[in-house]
Amino acid sequence: MNPTKKIAAGIATLGLIFSLSAKAQSNDNGNVIAFNNAVKTEKPAATPVIKAGGAGDASGYSGKNSALVIYISGGQKDDRYTAEQYARMLQVMFKDSKRTDYPTDISVFFDEEGGDRSTFGKIYINGRTYDKNGGKYEDGDGIFHPTQMVKLIPVVTKLYAEKNGLVVVNHIPDSDKSNQVVASNNLENNL
């Protein structure tokens, strides 16, 4: 093979490597993804849903899609919103970067059981029930009112990101921004 063909083959190989690397480091919504311990290819995430269903539906969907899923069972005692309204609000809040460093698309299953009881729900991470105290079901730690879920958003989204080996970078620290501006200004002065 002559030297020109060798160089062309080398450049093509480098181009392929860089394009594969770029695909592994970014996703559709512009966030950067770092993978811990091993290179993983990014599989398309399940489309977030809000639909009527039970706790089993939520748990199954969460496990099948390695997703963060919430189940809401609506009651009528002292609740201002229906289960579906809570579902819609929670879906927006879990994706809000002002509430968490790990904004996450979630799916929510809900049912309107009514009755003289408060609305409650469960949080599922990769098919498993989230329990704030580590698994003592008899203490009721895996059952939350929607307002309690709102308070848990930063904790739950971080745990979900850690369990899936993903860290989502949503912003550049202020110190890095100032360095970029200085570098940019120096470049302009040198031209």
C-alpha positions as CSV (number, residue, x, y, z in Angstrom):
1,M,0.0,0.0,0.0
2,N,1.5,3.3,-1.0
3,P,2.0,6.1,1.7
4,T,-0.9,8.2,0.4
5,K,-3.4,5.3,0.9
6,K,-1.9,4.6,4.4
7,I,-2.4,8.2,5.4
8,A,-6.0,8.3,4.0
9,A,-6.8,5.0,5.8
10,G,-5.4,6.4,9.1
11,I,-7.4,9.6,8.8
12,A,-10.6,7.6,8.1
13,T,-10.0,5.4,11.1
14,L,-9.4,8.5,13.4
15,G,-12.6,10.1,12.0
16,L,-14.6,6.9,12.9
17,I,-13.1,6.8,16.4
18,F,-14.0,10.5,17.0
19,S,-17.5,10.1,15.7
20,L,-18.2,7.1,17.9
21,S,-16.7,8.9,20.9
22,A,-19.0,11.9,20.3
23,K,-22.1,9.7,20.1
24,A,-21.2,8.1,23.5
25,Q,-20.8,11.5,25.2
26,S,-23.8,13.5,24.2
27,N,-27.5,12.9,24.0
28,D,-30.5,14.4,22.2
29,N,-31.3,17.1,24.8
30,G,-27.8,18.6,24.8
31,N,-26.7,17.3,28.2
32,V,-23.3,15.7,28.5
33,I,-23.1,12.1,29.8
34,A,-20.1,10.5,31.6
35,F,-20.1,6.8,32.0
36,N,-18.6,5.3,35.1
37,N,-16.3,2.2,35.1
38,A,-17.0,1.2,31.4
39,V,-18.0,2.6,28.1
40,K,-21.6,2.0,27.5
41,T,-23.7,2.7,24.4
42,E,-26.7,4.9,25.1
43,K,-29.9,3.1,24.5
44,P,-33.0,5.2,23.7
45,A,-34.9,6.0,26.8
46,A,-38.5,5.0,27.0
47,T,-40.9,7.9,26.3
48,P,-42.2,9.2,29.5
49,V,-45.9,8.5,30.0
50,I,-48.7,9.6,32.2
51,K,-51.5,7.1,32.2
52,A,-54.1,5.3,34.3
53,G,-52.7,2.1,35.9
54,G,-51.9,0.4,39.2
55,A,-48.8,-0.1,41.3
56,G,-47.9,-3.3,39.4
57,D,-48.0,-1.4,36.1
58,A,-45.7,1.2,37.4
59,S,-43.3,-1.3,38.9
60,G,-43.3,-3.4,35.7
61,Y,-42.7,-0.4,33.4
62,S,-39.9,0.8,35.7
63,G,-38.1,-2.6,35.6
64,K,-38.6,-3.2,31.9
65,N,-37.3,0.2,30.9
66,S,-34.8,0.8,33.7
67,A,-36.8,3.9,34.4
68,L,-37.8,6.2,37.3
69,V,-41.6,5.7,37.6
70,I,-44.1,7.0,40.2
71,Y,-47.4,5.5,41.1
72,I,-50.2,7.8,42.5
73,S,-53.4,6.5,44.1
74,G,-55.9,9.3,44.5
75,G,-58.0,9.8,47.6
76,Q,-60.4,12.6,48.5
77,K,-59.4,13.5,52.1
78,D,-57.8,16.9,52.3
79,D,-56.3,16.7,48.8
80,R,-56.5,19.7,46.5
81,Y,-55.7,17.8,43.4
82,T,-56.7,14.6,41.6
83,A,-54.2,11.8,41.2
84,E,-53.8,12.7,37.5
85,Q,-53.1,16.4,38.4
86,Y,-50.5,15.3,40.8
87,A,-49.0,13.1,38.1
88,R,-48.7,15.9,35.7
89,M,-47.2,18.3,38.3
90,L,-44.6,15.7,39.5
91,Q,-43.5,14.9,35.9
92,V,-42.7,18.6,35.4
93,M,-41.0,19.0,38.8
94,F,-38.7,15.9,38.3
95,K,-37.4,17.5,35.1
96,D,-36.8,20.9,36.6
97,S,-33.1,21.8,36.9
98,K,-33.9,24.3,39.7
99,R,-35.1,21.4,41.9
100,T,-32.3,18.9,41.2
101,D,-28.9,18.6,39.7
102,Y,-30.1,15.5,37.9
103,P,-33.3,16.4,36.0
104,T,-35.0,13.2,34.9
105,D,-37.8,12.3,32.6
106,I,-40.2,10.2,34.7
107,S,-43.3,8.2,33.9
108,V,-46.4,8.3,36.2
109,F,-49.2,5.8,36.6
110,F,-52.2,6.9,38.5
111,D,-55.6,5.7,39.6
112,E,-58.5,7.6,41.2
113,E,-59.7,5.4,43.9
114,G,-61.5,8.1,45.9
115,G,-62.6,7.3,49.3
116,D,-62.0,9.1,52.6
117,R,-58.3,8.8,52.6
118,S,-55.3,10.9,51.5
119,T,-53.6,10.5,48.2
120,F,-50.4,8.4,48.3
121,G,-47.9,6.9,46.0
122,K,-44.7,5.0,45.5
123,I,-41.5,5.7,43.7
124,Y,-39.9,2.9,41.6
125,I,-36.2,3.0,40.4
126,N,-35.4,0.3,37.9
127,G,-38.4,-1.8,39.1
128,R,-37.6,-1.5,42.8
129,T,-39.6,0.5,45.4
130,Y,-37.7,3.5,46.8
131,D,-37.6,3.3,50.6
132,K,-36.0,6.2,52.5
133,N,-35.0,4.0,55.4
134,G,-33.7,1.0,53.5
135,G,-36.4,-1.5,53.2
136,K,-38.6,-1.9,56.3
137,Y,-42.0,-2.0,54.6
138,E,-43.9,-2.3,57.9
139,D,-42.7,1.2,58.8
140,G,-44.5,2.6,55.7
141,D,-41.3,4.2,54.4
142,G,-42.0,3.3,50.8
143,I,-45.3,5.1,50.7
144,F,-45.4,8.9,50.2
145,H,-47.9,11.7,49.8
146,P,-47.1,13.7,46.6
147,T,-45.9,16.7,48.7
148,Q,-43.3,14.3,50.3
149,M,-42.2,13.2,46.8
150,V,-41.5,16.8,45.9
151,K,-39.1,17.1,48.8
152,L,-37.4,13.9,47.8
153,I,-36.8,14.9,44.2
154,P,-33.0,15.8,44.6
155,V,-32.4,12.6,46.5
156,V,-34.3,10.2,44.2
157,T,-33.0,11.7,41.0
158,K,-29.4,11.5,42.2
159,L,-29.9,7.9,43.3
160,Y,-31.4,7.0,39.9
161,A,-28.5,8.5,38.1
162,E,-26.0,6.6,40.3
163,K,-27.8,3.3,39.9
164,N,-27.7,3.7,36.1
165,G,-24.1,4.8,36.1
166,L,-24.9,8.2,34.6
167,V,-24.0,11.6,35.7
168,V,-25.7,14.4,33.8
169,V,-23.9,17.7,33.7
170,N,-26.4,20.5,33.3
171,H,-24.3,23.6,33.9
172,I,-20.7,24.8,33.7
173,P,-19.4,26.0,37.1
174,D,-18.9,29.7,37.4
175,S,-15.1,29.3,37.7
176,D,-15.0,27.5,34.4
177,K,-17.2,30.2,32.7
178,S,-14.7,32.9,33.8
179,N,-11.8,30.9,32.4
180,Q,-13.6,30.5,29.1
181,V,-14.2,34.2,28.9
182,V,-10.6,35.1,29.7
183,A,-9.3,32.6,27.1
184,S,-11.7,34.0,24.6
185,N,-10.7,37.6,25.3
186,N,-7.0,36.7,25.0
187,L,-7.5,35.1,21.7
188,E,-9.3,38.2,20.3
189,N,-6.4,40.4,21.6
190,N,-3.8,38.3,19.8
191,L,-5.5,38.5,16.4
